[in-house]
């Protein structure tokens, strides 16, 4: 009786195990694809130029602030009280404007980075999806964003296929 149950379970499990053996898994390192894309290189270049412009402006305003501050320090003892207070207020206003500009620049850079990267990421995702559907994969793991402690030999690396699909040579 026990042998019949074991045999029945084995006969039921064999097709399931066979089906599992036919399932296809793949992986890629999307970051390796993205960093080689022309669109990414252009986006990085544009973002670096934008960042340099902001840094140059911040440096200019910092130098202007330092100059006014040095002038104020040099004259502070000889200035009438109301003029000294007006210059202190002017320096405080300059510092606040500079801090505000720095925050706006940071936000602007983050937004520009997101706007530049979203189409690139979408292009890679679309390529992965097309390859997955065309080749019948049930899962494709991105090793650059997913912590997977082990990838077996049964998983196919499609990084080069995705590179080709998005136009990386």
Secondary structure by P-SEA (a helix, b strand, c coil): caaaaaaaaaaaaaaaaaaaaaccccccaaaaaaaacaaaaaaaaaaaaaaaaaaaaaaaaaaaaaaaaaaaaaccccccaaaaaaaaaaaaaaaaaaaaaaaaaaaaaaaaaaaacaaaaaaaaaaaaaaaaaaccccccccccccccccccccccaaaaaaaaaccc
